[in-house]
Amino acid sequence: MKKLGSLEALAEALRRLPGVGPKSAQRIAYHLLQHDREGASLLGRALLQAVEQIQHCASCNTFTESQVCETCLDAERDSSLLCVVETPSDQLMIEQTLTYKGLYFVLMGRLSPLDGVGPKDIHLEKLIARASDGIVKEVVLATNFTNEGEATAYYISETLKARGLKVSRLARGVPVGGELEYVDAGTIARAMLDRRST
């Protein structure tokens, strides 16, 4: 097999990024080398440092530079509530709402049998151990509302309920500021089914 030159190797590495195809990877590589070599060096050093220093939190499985992340160590958080999310970016989005004060468990994915992703790949055993620690009283499933996310939520829900845990699911409905005429029928139907009294 022919060894790639430095430029080809850089473009090939950039293609690993989500949404970056061959042409975009090549454009980014040329841009970095032609217009921003300092930025390229900075990017390279930051990537190496992140790969070497960032690990999974021993408690919630998110990314951290310590054994246990800051969120899990925060004594102000409600340790009886455990929110299950697919990715660290999902966790960040929930944190930005400033409405949830419990702890988290990050699956680092979702069940997808067609892609070969099973319960082991989403750290289900670790989640069960965490949720069954005697401190957690409610598990909030905040997986995405995709087919895989729904299947993952259902699987986890059934597994945890069988162990006597209270499980709830993130509600869904019409987005804030959304006009019904522009909202899809499935979202309106779910909002109608999940309605609450005022």
KALIN-V968491 format. One line per field, one symbol per residue. ss: DSSP state (A for helix, B for strand, O for the rest). phi: phi as a letter, one per 40 degrees, with the letter a starting at -180 (. if undefined). psi: psi as a letter, one per 30 degrees, with the letter a starting at -180 (. if undefined). A space follows every 10 residues. Layout:
ss->???
phi->???
psi->???
This chain:
ss->OOOOOAAAAA AAAAOOOOOO OAAAAAAAAA AAAAAOAAAA AAAAAAAAAA AAAOBBOOOO OOBBOOOOOA AAAOOOOBBB BBBBBOOAAA AAAAAAOOOO OBBBBBOOOO OBAAAOBOAA AAOAAAAAAA AOOOOOOBBB BOOOOOAAAA AAAAAAAAAA AOOOOBBBBO OOOOOOOOOA AAOOAAAAAA AAAOOOOO
phi->.ccccdcccc ccccccccgb cdccccccdc ccccbacccc cccccccccc ccbcbccccb gccacbcbcc cccccccccc bbcbbcbdcc cccccccfbb bcbbbbcgia cadccgcbdc cbfccccccc cccgccbabb cbccccdccc ccccccdccc cccgccbbbd cbiccdgcbd cbcccccccc cccccbcb
psi->kkkkleeeee eeefffkkgj aeeeeeeeee eeeefieeee eeeeeeeeee eefkakkfef glklflekle effjffljff kjkkleleee eeeeeffgfk gallkjfhal kiefggjaee fgheeeeeee fgffekfkkj jhllhleeee eeeeeeeeee efggkkklkk llaklkfkke fgkleeeeee eeeglll.
